[in-house]
Amino acid sequence: MGFGYFNDITLTCLCLSGGREFVEVKEFGVPDILKSMAWCGDNICLGIRREYMIINSMTGALTEVFSSGRITPPLVVPLPTGELILGKV
């Protein structure tokens, strides 16, 4: 099971190890302050400023997805099926 947290422009990925301890797995630099994020398999969807990006947690490769629009900040919602809903207004 993996988790992530962010502060400023650093994303730190954590892994649940054994019982109740978290171990830092990787740390990634991101282009700006994150507004939202959600895991999807080996990828993490990031809502940054007014756009969405996908970062591969294995390689660190960052891919732009699309703009979230002008009105609302990016919103990433994970679904139980493993899919993501991304808002665009």
Contacts in CASP RR format, 6 or more apart in sequence:
PFRMAT RR
TARGET T0000
AUTHOR 0000-0000-0000
METHOD contacts of the structure
MODEL  1
MGFGYFNDITLTCLCLSGGREFVEVKEFGVPDILKSMAWCGDNICLGIRR
EYMIINSMTGALTEVFSSGRITPPLVVPLPTGELILGKV
1 15 0 8 1.000
1 16 0 8 1.000
2 13 0 8 1.000
2 14 0 8 1.000
2 15 0 8 1.000
2 16 0 8 1.000
2 25 0 8 1.000
2 39 0 8 1.000
3 13 0 8 1.000
3 14 0 8 1.000
3 15 0 8 1.000
3 16 0 8 1.000
3 22 0 8 1.000
3 39 0 8 1.000
4 11 0 8 1.000
4 12 0 8 1.000
4 13 0 8 1.000
4 14 0 8 1.000
4 37 0 8 1.000
4 39 0 8 1.000
4 44 0 8 1.000
5 11 0 8 1.000
5 12 0 8 1.000
5 14 0 8 1.000
6 12 0 8 1.000
6 30 0 8 1.000
6 33 0 8 1.000
6 34 0 8 1.000
6 37 0 8 1.000
8 33 0 8 1.000
9 29 0 8 1.000
9 30 0 8 1.000
9 31 0 8 1.000
9 32 0 8 1.000
9 33 0 8 1.000
10 27 0 8 1.000
10 28 0 8 1.000
10 29 0 8 1.000
10 30 0 8 1.000
11 27 0 8 1.000
11 28 0 8 1.000
11 29 0 8 1.000
11 30 0 8 1.000
11 34 0 8 1.000
11 37 0 8 1.000
11 44 0 8 1.000
11 46 0 8 1.000
11 55 0 8 1.000
12 24 0 8 1.000
12 26 0 8 1.000
12 27 0 8 1.000
12 28 0 8 1.000
13 24 0 8 1.000
13 25 0 8 1.000
13 26 0 8 1.000
13 27 0 8 1.000
13 28 0 8 1.000
13 44 0 8 1.000
13 57 0 8 1.000
14 22 0 8 1.000
14 23 0 8 1.000
14 24 0 8 1.000
14 25 0 8 1.000
15 22 0 8 1.000
15 23 0 8 1.000
15 25 0 8 1.000
16 22 0 8 1.000
17 23 0 8 1.000
25 57 0 8 1.000
26 57 0 8 1.000
26 60 0 8 1.000
28 55 0 8 1.000
28 60 0 8 1.000
30 46 0 8 1.000
30 48 0 8 1.000
30 53 0 8 1.000
30 55 0 8 1.000
30 62 0 8 1.000
31 48 0 8 1.000
31 53 0 8 1.000
31 62 0 8 1.000
32 48 0 8 1.000
32 49 0 8 1.000
33 48 0 8 1.000
33 49 0 8 1.000
34 46 0 8 1.000
34 47 0 8 1.000
34 48 0 8 1.000
35 47 0 8 1.000
35 48 0 8 1.000
35 49 0 8 1.000
35 73 0 8 1.000
35 74 0 8 1.000
35 75 0 8 1.000
36 46 0 8 1.000
36 47 0 8 1.000
36 73 0 8 1.000
36 74 0 8 1.000
36 75 0 8 1.000
36 76 0 8 1.000
37 44 0 8 1.000
37 45 0 8 1.000
37 46 0 8 1.000
37 47 0 8 1.000
37 76 0 8 1.000
38 44 0 8 1.000
38 45 0 8 1.000
38 76 0 8 1.000
38 77 0 8 1.000
38 78 0 8 1.000
38 84 0 8 1.000
39 45 0 8 1.000
39 57 0 8 1.000
39 78 0 8 1.000
40 78 0 8 1.000
40 82 0 8 1.000
40 83 0 8 1.000
40 84 0 8 1.000
41 82 0 8 1.000
42 56 0 8 1.000
42 57 0 8 1.000
42 58 0 8 1.000
43 54 0 8 1.000
43 55 0 8 1.000
43 56 0 8 1.000
43 57 0 8 1.000
44 54 0 8 1.000
44 55 0 8 1.000
44 57 0 8 1.000
45 52 0 8 1.000
45 53 0 8 1.000
45 54 0 8 1.000
45 65 0 8 1.000
45 76 0 8 1.000
45 84 0 8 1.000
45 86 0 8 1.000
46 52 0 8 1.000
46 53 0 8 1.000
46 54 0 8 1.000
46 55 0 8 1.000
46 76 0 8 1.000
47 53 0 8 1.000
47 68 0 8 1.000
47 73 0 8 1.000
47 74 0 8 1.000
47 75 0 8 1.000
47 76 0 8 1.000
48 74 0 8 1.000
49 73 0 8 1.000
49 74 0 8 1.000
50 67 0 8 1.000
50 68 0 8 1.000
50 69 0 8 1.000
50 70 0 8 1.000
50 73 0 8 1.000
50 74 0 8 1.000
51 64 0 8 1.000
51 65 0 8 1.000
51 66 0 8 1.000
51 67 0 8 1.000
51 68 0 8 1.000
51 74 0 8 1.000
52 64 0 8 1.000
52 65 0 8 1.000
52 66 0 8 1.000
52 67 0 8 1.000
52 68 0 8 1.000
52 74 0 8 1.000
52 76 0 8 1.000
52 86 0 8 1.000
53 62 0 8 1.000
53 63 0 8 1.000
53 64 0 8 1.000
53 65 0 8 1.000
54 62 0 8 1.000
54 63 0 8 1.000
54 65 0 8 1.000
55 61 0 8 1.000
55 62 0 8 1.000
55 63 0 8 1.000
56 63 0 8 1.000
65 86 0 8 1.000
66 86 0 8 1.000
66 88 0 8 1.000
67 88 0 8 1.000
68 74 0 8 1.000
68 75 0 8 1.000
68 86 0 8 1.000
68 87 0 8 1.000
68 88 0 8 1.000
68 89 0 8 1.000
69 88 0 8 1.000
69 89 0 8 1.000
70 89 0 8 1.000
71 89 0 8 1.000
72 87 0 8 1.000
72 89 0 8 1.000
74 86 0 8 1.000
74 87 0 8 1.000
75 86 0 8 1.000
75 87 0 8 1.000
76 84 0 8 1.000
76 85 0 8 1.000
76 86 0 8 1.000
77 84 0 8 1.000
77 85 0 8 1.000
77 86 0 8 1.000
78 84 0 8 1.000
79 85 0 8 1.000
END
